[in-house]
């Protein structure tokens, strides 16, 4: 037989845990997707300059 009593404190505790988890995730720094792209473009540019200087 199921228990018909619902503990309102349990729901509050679950909500607080959820809210605190969301705050912690929001506070975590998010890594930019542009950083690897910039690194690749910079690397290609350096290689192009070095190749130009060696072949010129």
KOLVOMI-680730 format. One record per residue (C-alpha): residue number from 1; residue in one letter; y, z, x. Coordinates in nm, 3 decimals. Each point is the difference from the previous one (the first is absolute). Example, Ala and Ser with C-alpha at 12.3 -4.5 7.8 and 13.67 -1.06 7.14 Angstrom:
2
{num=1 | residu=A | y=-0.450 | z=0.780 | x=1.230}
{num=2 | residu=S | y=0.344 | z=-0.066 | x=0.137}
END
This chain:
56
{num=1 | residu=X | y=0.000 | z=0.000 | x=0.000}
{num=2 | residu=X | y=0.341 | z=-0.089 | x=0.142}
{num=3 | residu=X | y=0.275 | z=0.252 | x=0.045}
{num=4 | residu=X | y=0.292 | z=-0.067 | x=-0.237}
{num=5 | residu=X | y=0.242 | z=0.216 | x=0.200}
{num=6 | residu=X | y=0.226 | z=-0.208 | x=0.224}
{num=7 | residu=X | y=0.174 | z=0.191 | x=0.274}
{num=8 | residu=X | y=0.366 | z=-0.113 | x=0.013}
{num=9 | residu=X | y=0.039 | z=0.155 | x=0.346}
{num=10 | residu=X | y=-0.266 | z=-0.236 | x=0.132}
{num=11 | residu=X | y=0.201 | z=-0.300 | x=-0.111}
{num=12 | residu=X | y=0.315 | z=0.143 | x=0.159}
{num=13 | residu=X | y=-0.181 | z=0.058 | x=0.327}
{num=14 | residu=X | y=-0.137 | z=-0.352 | x=-0.002}
{num=15 | residu=X | y=0.345 | z=-0.142 | x=-0.066}
{num=16 | residu=X | y=0.155 | z=0.205 | x=0.279}
{num=17 | residu=X | y=-0.267 | z=-0.118 | x=0.243}
{num=18 | residu=X | y=0.064 | z=-0.358 | x=-0.107}
{num=19 | residu=X | y=0.379 | z=0.038 | x=0.031}
{num=20 | residu=X | y=-0.023 | z=0.160 | x=0.344}
{num=21 | residu=X | y=-0.237 | z=-0.273 | x=0.117}
{num=22 | residu=X | y=0.244 | z=-0.268 | x=-0.115}
{num=23 | residu=X | y=0.287 | z=0.169 | x=0.183}
{num=24 | residu=X | y=-0.201 | z=0.016 | x=0.321}
{num=25 | residu=X | y=-0.094 | z=-0.366 | x=-0.026}
{num=26 | residu=X | y=0.362 | z=-0.097 | x=-0.063}
{num=27 | residu=X | y=0.116 | z=0.205 | x=0.298}
{num=28 | residu=X | y=-0.244 | z=-0.173 | x=0.234}
{num=29 | residu=X | y=0.170 | z=-0.278 | x=0.197}
{num=30 | residu=X | y=-0.116 | z=-0.342 | x=-0.103}
{num=31 | residu=X | y=-0.071 | z=-0.247 | x=0.275}
{num=32 | residu=X | y=0.198 | z=-0.319 | x=-0.019}
{num=33 | residu=X | y=-0.193 | z=-0.325 | x=-0.027}
{num=34 | residu=X | y=0.279 | z=-0.180 | x=0.187}
{num=35 | residu=X | y=-0.071 | z=0.180 | x=0.330}
{num=36 | residu=X | y=-0.312 | z=-0.201 | x=0.096}
{num=37 | residu=X | y=0.171 | z=-0.324 | x=-0.103}
{num=38 | residu=X | y=0.300 | z=0.077 | x=0.219}
{num=39 | residu=X | y=-0.230 | z=0.083 | x=0.291}
{num=40 | residu=X | y=-0.184 | z=-0.332 | x=-0.033}
{num=41 | residu=X | y=0.322 | z=-0.202 | x=-0.025}
{num=42 | residu=X | y=0.144 | z=0.181 | x=0.301}
{num=43 | residu=X | y=-0.318 | z=-0.061 | x=0.199}
{num=44 | residu=X | y=0.000 | z=-0.372 | x=-0.082}
{num=45 | residu=X | y=0.368 | z=-0.025 | x=0.095}
{num=46 | residu=X | y=-0.062 | z=0.168 | x=0.337}
{num=47 | residu=X | y=-0.296 | z=-0.227 | x=0.072}
{num=48 | residu=X | y=0.211 | z=-0.306 | x=-0.092}
{num=49 | residu=X | y=0.283 | z=0.106 | x=0.232}
{num=50 | residu=X | y=-0.239 | z=0.068 | x=0.289}
{num=51 | residu=X | y=-0.177 | z=-0.335 | x=-0.055}
{num=52 | residu=X | y=0.335 | z=-0.182 | x=-0.011}
{num=53 | residu=X | y=0.115 | z=0.165 | x=0.324}
{num=54 | residu=X | y=-0.329 | z=-0.080 | x=0.176}
{num=55 | residu=X | y=-0.005 | z=-0.364 | x=-0.113}
{num=56 | residu=X | y=0.370 | z=-0.074 | x=0.047}
END
